[in-house]
Amino acid sequence: MTGSNLLIVMSDEHQARAMGCAGHPFVQTPNLDALAARGLRFTDAYTPSPICVPARASFATGQPVHVTGLWDNAMPYDGSIPGWGHALQTGGVPVESIGKLHYRATEDPAGFDVEHLPMHVADGVGMVWASIRREDERVVQTTGRMLGDYIGPGTSKYTDYDAAVTDRARRWFHDRAASGDTRPWCLFVGLVAPHFPLVCPPEFYDLYPTADLPPVKLHPKDGHPRHPWVEKQNAMMDSETKFRDADERLRAIASYFGLVSWLDHNVGRILAALQAAGYGDDTTVVYTSDHGDNVGARGLWGKSNLYQESVAVPLVMAGPGIPVGTCGTAVDLLDLAATIPAHFGQPFDAPGTPLTDIAAAPEDPERAILSQYHAAGAVSGACMLKKGRWKLNHYVGFAPELFDLVGDPEETTNLAADPAHAGTLAALQSDLRARLDPEGTDARAFADQAAMIARYGGREAALQLGAPGATPPPEIAR
């Protein structure tokens, strides 16, 4: 066991490029930038699945989605698959959480000694209605909108919740220091910003005047058709068509980036309290998010696809012995999961590699990363394989996409049908199939979801189960 504590801060829906230290042209994240300046930023990090519950279950267990079998937001982690938290508990390492987990329920043995202010899926079941995915069975939402009824400056239950989580984390450091317990500890802090609803505290909203916002890329109204799989996935909710006018759409963009700065503000308060409690010099800090957000690119909002805006995540690590700079080796949240037990010298049986080992080795430009999506809106399974400069998006039953992320980092040109790249496409497809069977995995996901829907009483009953939009936070003392 090392002498260093470990603090993991995970936000929700933070686009990887939306940090000053990542080169974003206007977003303001001074606290995350300062963390990166004294530590290591992984410049090519990914989620195992671009939606909350499967991503967090994979992070908890260190296993990819096709191994956990937790496919969507109605299949939350319940502790039955051993995870990094259990590894720490077995080793006698104090491990607690504060804030959003998005697991099933507080009473589940999810690997924490204590869960403070936990946010779990609604009613312990999650979005069962969104598990109905087949095109001839699902319901397309024509009323309401996922992003929230009001968009713009103000406060919401989510911003109130983040403030409470931040305050609780700050008290936790003080209480821990006063306890006399000198054992190295692990604390997980889950913040919800910049996840919708897109309501942002005014002082952070005002950082992003709508008149100064640049246009989004590849918008369908400008003659850029979406990939057919993406078109069908987006059609289930289609937030883009539900803006009241162009000004509200701009307010949505300003609110998202304002919420990124609000998140950064809370990270700064947490790290200041860590320092004030005397833990600043002997605590390793990791910041990341569960997935990204499209923020209007291609006329898409939220996550739920395999483009970089959605599938790439920020990942910064700083603390004793952590090198300063950047690491270009591709990594994912499974690697972060493996990092946590390794930090305390505890065994953990999972496929990821500890980030400290990756950082200590020469950069590996060909390290491959898998992500997959079998959740809301997906009429079939989708898998991403990113390897070197190349990225394959494989859609079961649809034509693939192939992008050159060096020559075309914005993913504007699909090279899959270009004969000049047929060899690259075939090699990536072969590599993907060596990792999982896309068609077999797709069939398993549909079968598991159908069985769950049957347990709840069938389609009509399932349509009534789960929050219609963002998961409600727990009640907090005002």
Helices and strands as residue ranges (DSSP letters): E 5-12, G 20-22, H 30-37, E 40-42, E 45-46, H 52-61, H 65-68, H 84-90, E 95-100, E 114-119, G 122-124, G 128-131, E 152-153, H 157-179, E 186-194, E 199-200, H 202-205, G 210-212, G 220-222, H 228-235, G 239-242, H 246-276, G 280-282, E 283-289, G 297-299, H 308-311, E 312-313, E 315-318, E 325-327, E 331-332, H 333-343, H 355-360, E 368-373, E 382-387, E 390-395, E 401-404, G 419-421, H 422-435, H 438-455, H 459-462
